[in-house]
Amino acid sequence: MSINKNSGSEISLSDAVELTKQFQNKFPKEIKASFFGLNSLNLILKQEGCVGVRIYNGYDVDLERFSPVLVGVNAEGKDMTDGVIVDKGVPCPTYCDPKSPLIGG
C-alpha cells in the first residue's frame, strides 16, 4: 500500500454505518465524531508538498475524551510535523447531525 493523493477508498453508507456502530458499541462513552472546518483543513492541505492528512488518535486528559490530531503528510509518507498540526475539532456529541445514520442510537 502506498501513500499518495489517491490513498483511501470510498465506501458505502452501509459500510460506514457498520464501522461507526462498532466503534460506538466498543467505546460508548467516547465522542462519536469531530468536525474540522474547511479553513483548518486547508491550512494543512495547502502546505507545499502535502499529499494528504494523517489522523492520529489523541486523548485530551483535561476533557477526558478522544481528541483526533491531524497532520499533513508528504509524498514520502512522512508527517509534516514542522508545519501545521490541527486539533480541537468540534465534538459530537454535542454538535451532531441528529438525522445522520452514522450517529447510531
C-alpha positions as a printed Julia matrix, in Angstrom:
105×3 Matrix{Float64}:
   0.0    0.0    0.0
   1.47   3.34  -1.0
   0.86   6.86   0.23
  -0.31   9.26  -2.47
  -3.09  11.7   -3.3
  -5.43   8.78  -4.04
  -4.9    6.83  -0.78
  -8.12   5.82   0.92
 -11.24   4.33  -0.6
 -14.81   5.41  -0.95
 -17.14   3.12   0.98
 -20.88   2.61   1.02
 -23.16   4.16   3.59
 -23.92   0.7    4.97
 -20.19   0.03   5.48
 -19.78   3.42   7.16
 -22.75   2.74   9.43
 -21.27  -0.62  10.43
 -17.85   0.89  11.18
 -19.26   3.72  13.28
 -21.68   1.35  15.04
 -18.83  -0.97  16.02
 -16.77   1.95  17.37
 -19.71   3.35  19.31
 -20.52  -0.08  20.77
 -16.91  -0.65  21.84
 -16.39   2.9   23.18
 -19.85   4.13  24.25
 -18.53   6.99  26.38
 -16.28   8.46  23.68
 -17.23  11.2   21.26
 -18.74   9.86  18.05
 -17.1   12.31  15.67
 -15.21  15.57  15.37
 -15.86  18.36  12.9
 -12.97  20.3   11.35
 -13.74  23.34   9.23
 -12.59  23.86   5.66
 -10.13  26.6    6.61
  -8.43  24.39   9.19
  -8.18  21.52   6.72
  -6.85  23.83   4.02
  -4.12  25.07   6.35
  -2.8   21.52   6.25
  -3.6   20.61   2.64
  -2.21  23.79   1.07
   1.27  23.25   2.5
   3.89  22.73  -0.16
   4.49  19.02  -0.68
   1.38  17.88   1.2
  -0.41  14.94  -0.46
  -2.9   14.19   2.31
  -3.7   14.1    6.0
  -2.87  11.57   8.7
  -5.26  11.48  11.64
  -3.78  10.39  14.95
  -5.92   9.17  17.81
  -5.25  11.52  20.69
  -6.7   11.78  24.18
  -7.44  15.05  25.96
  -6.78  14.37  29.65
  -8.46  17.61  30.74
 -11.72  16.82  28.91
 -11.28  13.07  29.38
 -12.13  12.17  25.8
 -10.82  11.17  22.42
  -9.26  14.09  20.51
  -8.05  13.49  16.93
  -4.85  15.19  15.79
  -4.45  15.99  12.07
  -1.1   16.46  10.35
  -0.09  16.8    6.71
   1.82  14.01   5.01
   4.29  14.35   2.14
   4.76  12.03  -0.86
   7.38  10.01   1.07
   4.78   9.22   3.74
   6.44  11.45   6.33
   4.44  13.53   8.8
   4.92  17.24   8.16
   5.43  17.95  11.86
   7.28  21.2   11.2
   4.14  22.53   9.5
   0.5   22.94  10.52
  -0.99  20.47  13.02
  -4.71  20.7   13.86
  -6.62  19.63  16.97
  -9.67  20.86  18.88
 -12.35  19.62  16.49
 -15.96  20.33  17.4
 -17.21  17.16  19.15
 -20.32  15.1   18.56
 -21.99  14.97  20.94
 -22.85  17.85  21.45
 -22.66  19.21  17.92
 -24.14  16.37  15.85
 -26.45  15.81  12.93
 -29.32  14.08  14.75
 -30.65  12.63  11.47
 -27.36  11.05  10.36
 -27.43   7.26  10.15
 -23.78   7.33  11.31
 -24.65   8.58  14.78
 -26.23   5.32  15.94
 -28.67   5.07  18.71
